[in-house]
Amino acid sequence: MSAISPDWIAVDWGTSKLRVYAMTRGGEALQTRTSDQGMATLTPDMYEPTLRALIADWTLPTPCTVIACGMLGSRQGWQEAPYRSAPCQAITRAPVRVQNCSADLAVWLVPGVKQNEPADVMRGEETQIAGFLALDPDWDGVICLPGTHSKWVHVSAGEIVSFRTFMTGELFAVLSQNTVLRHSLGGPDWDDSAFEAALSKTLSRPENLTSALFSLRAADLLHGQSKGSANAQLSGALIGAELAAAKPYWLGQRVVIIGDDRLCDLYDFALMRQGLKPERSDAGAITLAGLSAAYTSL
């Protein structure tokens, strides 16, 4: 096996996952490594040792430039990288250098983006947006990033104009694991028709969401409703409520969806039912493109 000798290192460090890429100056990833040592498991003094352990057998230049995005730049992370204020250019020109780091590593953090009214923030997604626009610089429209905290982002002329965040993924996890609904959910089963029905009902009448949620438990108790149907209905109801609130972002707009394939499939299906034809983009490729854009800006 040949030795890995990157020109620089790209890092995507989120709350639960760490991804590290050995990069060439031309933006090619020579090797990728992943770890479960996300921000939630670390204290500030653990970031450098964790990174070094993951790349210990790589041959690095001295000093080695590291460009990192994600939650390690939060107040609770390695070092805070202050938010930029929207509207702002999607591709950051001012990454923040980590101060408490050994001299042979020059670690730069991509700042997140904040919105003062309504109050909102993002960390990590701004790099995906930057990467998407680096690959398609003339694109204008709305970027949907489904996930634990789903984002709807209006971009125009290379700028992040405005955005809204929805706790849809986190609500699904909390409701399915820590409420009475946990007795009626679970397993890998899925019911497409149940998802579509719940999506339609909640999108048209989002004020009925909490009542619809309890009906999932009642249908189990009274009718023995399958867990597959309940799983799909919970997802459909929550995504329907999100789409209802995000309607000013997607109605009549050009939309691209970026994220986990399975989750993106659900949003794609939901938006197509509203008459849209959303585009798709590969999350991994655009994250690297965004980190590469930050690297070339140094």
C-alpha positions in Angstrom: 0.0 0.0 0.0 1.5 3.4 -1.0 1.9 6.1 1.6 -0.6 8.9 1.7 1.0 12.3 1.4 -1.6 15.0 1.2 -0.9 18.7 0.4 -3.5 19.7 2.9 -6.3 18.2 5.0 -10.0 18.8 4.8 -12.2 18.1 7.9 -15.9 17.9 8.4 -16.4 17.7 12.2 -20.0 17.6 13.3 -21.8 16.8 16.5 -21.7 13.0 16.1 -19.3 12.3 13.2 -15.8 13.2 12.1 -14.7 13.0 8.5 -11.1 13.7 7.4 -9.8 13.9 3.8 -6.3 13.8 2.5 -6.3 16.4 -0.2 -4.2 17.5 -3.2 -3.8 21.2 -4.1 -6.2 20.5 -7.0 -9.0 19.5 -4.7 -8.8 15.7 -5.1 -9.3 13.5 -2.1 -6.6 10.8 -1.9 -8.2 9.1 1.1 -11.1 9.5 3.5 -11.3 8.5 7.1 -14.3 8.6 9.4 -14.8 8.4 13.2 -17.6 8.5 15.7 -15.7 11.0 17.8 -18.0 14.0 17.1 -18.0 17.2 19.0 -20.5 15.9 21.5 -17.9 13.4 22.8 -15.0 15.8 23.1 -13.6 18.6 25.2 -11.5 21.4 23.6 -8.2 19.8 24.6 -9.2 16.5 22.9 -9.5 17.9 19.3 -5.9 17.9 18.3 -5.1 14.4 19.7 -8.2 13.0 18.1 -7.3 14.5 14.7 -3.7 13.3 14.9 -4.7 9.8 15.9 -6.9 9.5 12.8 -4.1 10.6 10.4 -1.1 9.3 12.2 0.2 7.3 9.3 -0.1 10.1 6.7 3.0 11.9 5.6 2.3 15.6 6.1 4.0 18.8 5.0 5.3 21.1 7.7 3.3 23.0 8.6 0.2 21.2 7.3 -2.8 23.3 6.5 -6.1 21.9 7.8 -9.4 23.5 6.7 -12.3 22.4 9.0 -16.0 23.1 9.1 -18.8 22.0 11.4 -19.5 22.1 15.1 -15.9 22.2 16.2 -16.1 26.0 15.5 -19.0 26.5 17.9 -18.7 28.0 21.4 -18.4 24.5 22.9 -16.0 23.2 20.2 -12.2 23.4 19.6 -12.3 27.2 19.3 -15.2 29.5 18.4 -15.3 30.9 14.9 -17.7 33.8 15.1 -20.7 33.8 12.8 -20.8 35.9 9.7 -24.1 37.8 9.3 -26.5 37.0 6.4 -26.8 38.3 3.8 -23.2 37.3 3.0 -21.1 35.7 0.3 -21.6 32.0 0.4 -17.8 31.2 -0.1 -16.0 32.5 3.0 -12.9 34.5 2.5 -12.0 34.7 6.2 -11.5 31.3 7.9 -10.4 31.6 11.6 -7.1 30.1 12.7 -7.0 27.9 15.8 -4.6 29.4 18.4 -4.2 26.5 20.8 -2.6 24.1 18.3 0.9 22.7 17.7 3.1 24.6 15.3 3.2 21.8 12.7 -0.5 22.1 12.2 -2.1 25.3 10.8 -5.8 24.6 11.5 -8.4 27.0 10.0 -12.1 27.0 10.9 -14.8 27.9 8.5 -17.2 30.4 10.3 -20.9 29.6 10.5 -23.6 32.1 9.4 -26.2 33.9 11.6 -29.4 35.6 10.9 -30.6 38.2 13.4 -34.3 38.3 12.5 -35.8 35.8 12.8 -33.0 34.5 14.9 -31.2 31.6 13.2 -27.7 30.0 12.8 -25.9 27.4 10.8 -22.6 25.6 11.1 -21.4 23.2 8.5 -24.3 23.8 6.1 -22.6 27.1 4.9 -19.7 25.0 3.6 -22.1 22.7 1.6 -23.8 25.8 0.2 -20.4 27.3 -0.7 -19.4 24.1 -2.4 -22.6 23.8 -4.4 -22.2 27.4 -5.6 -18.5 26.8 -6.4 -19.6 24.0 -8.7 -22.6 26.0 -10.1 -21.8 29.7 -9.6 -24.7 31.0 -11.6 -27.3 29.1 -9.6 -30.1 31.1 -7.9 -32.9 29.6 -5.9 -33.5 27.7 -2.6 -31.3 25.0 -1.1 -33.0 22.5 1.1 -30.7 20.6 3.5 -32.8 17.9 5.3 -31.4 16.5 8.5 -31.5 16.7 12.3 -32.0 20.5 11.9 -33.3 21.0 8.4 -32.3 24.2 6.6 -34.1 26.2 3.8 -31.7 28.7 2.4 -32.4 31.4 -0.2 -29.3 32.1 -2.3 -28.9 34.7 -5.0 -25.9 36.1 -6.9 -23.5 33.9 -4.8 -24.9 35.1 -1.5 -26.8 33.5 1.4 -29.7 35.9 1.5 -31.9 34.3 4.3 -32.6 31.0 5.8 -34.8 29.1 8.3 -34.1 26.0 10.4 -36.6 23.3 11.4 -36.0 20.7 14.1 -37.7 18.0 12.2 -35.2 15.3 12.5 -34.5 15.9 16.2 -38.3 16.0 16.9 -38.6 12.6 15.1 -35.9 11.2 17.4 -37.3 12.7 20.6 -40.9 11.7 19.9 -40.0 8.1 18.8 -37.6 7.5 21.8 -38.8 9.6 24.7 -42.6 9.9 24.5 -45.6 7.6 24.7 -45.2 7.1 21.0 -42.1 4.9 21.6 -44.5 2.0 22.3 -46.0 2.2 18.8 -42.9 2.9 16.7 -39.7 1.2 15.7 -38.2 -1.3 13.4 -37.3 -1.1 9.7 -40.9 -1.3 8.3 -42.2 1.5 6.2 -45.5 2.3 4.5 -45.3 4.7 1.6 -49.1 5.3 1.4 -49.2 6.1 5.1 -46.4 8.6 4.7 -48.2 10.3 1.8 -51.5 10.5 3.6 -49.9 12.0 6.8 -47.8 14.4 4.7 -50.9 15.7 2.9 -53.0 16.1 6.0 -50.4 18.0 8.0 -49.3 20.2 5.1 -52.9 21.3 4.5 -53.8 21.6 8.2 -50.5 22.0 10.3 -52.5 23.2 13.3 -53.7 19.6 13.8 -50.1 18.2 14.2 -50.1 17.4 17.9 -53.5 15.8 17.7 -52.4 13.7 14.7 -49.3 12.6 16.7 -51.4 11.2 19.6 -53.6 9.4 17.1 -50.6 7.2 16.3 -50.7 5.8 19.8 -54.5 5.5 19.8 -54.5 3.6 16.5 -52.0 1.1 17.9 -54.1 0.6 21.1 -57.4 0.4 19.3 -56.7 -1.2 15.9 -53.2 -2.8 16.2 -51.8 -0.4 13.7 -48.4 -1.6 12.4 -45.2 0.1 13.4 -44.3 0.5 9.8 -47.4 2.6 9.3 -46.8 4.6 12.4 -43.1 5.3 11.5 -44.2 6.6 8.1 -47.0 8.7 9.5 -44.8 10.3 12.1 -42.3 11.2 9.4 -45.0 12.4 7.0 -46.6 14.6 9.7 -43.4 16.3 10.7 -42.2 16.9 7.2 -45.7 18.2 6.3 -45.6 20.7 9.1 -42.1 21.8 8.0 -43.2 22.3 4.4 -46.2 24.2 5.5 -44.0 26.6 7.5 -41.3 26.8 4.8 -43.8 27.5 2.0 -42.5 31.0 1.3 -39.1 29.4 0.5 -40.2 26.7 -1.9 -43.5 27.9 -3.5 -42.7 28.7 -7.1 -39.0 28.5 -6.5 -36.1 26.5 -8.0 -35.1 24.1 -5.3 -32.1 21.7 -4.9 -32.1 19.1 -2.1 -28.8 18.1 -0.5 -28.2 15.5 2.2 -28.7 11.8 3.1 -30.2 9.9 0.2 -33.0 8.3 2.0 -34.1 11.5 3.7 -33.7 13.5 0.5 -36.0 10.9 -1.2 -38.8 11.8 1.2 -38.4 15.6 0.7 -38.2 15.0 -3.1 -41.4 13.0 -3.0 -43.1 15.6 -0.8 -42.2 18.5 -3.0 -43.1 16.7 -6.2 -46.6 16.2 -4.7 -46.7 20.0 -4.6 -45.9 20.4 -8.3 -42.2 21.1 -8.0 -39.3 19.3 -9.7 -36.5 19.6 -7.2 -32.9 19.0 -8.2 -30.4 16.9 -6.2 -26.7 17.3 -5.4 -24.2 15.0 -3.7 -23.5 16.2 -0.1 -20.0 14.7 0.1 -18.8 16.2 -3.1 -20.1 19.7 -2.4 -18.7 19.6 1.2 -15.2 19.0 -0.3 -15.8 21.7 -2.9 -16.7 24.1 -0.1 -13.6 23.2 2.0 -11.4 23.5 -1.1 -12.8 27.0 -1.8 -11.9 28.0 1.7 -8.4 26.6 1.2 -7.8 28.5 -2.0 -8.9 31.7 -0.2 -6.1 31.6 2.3 
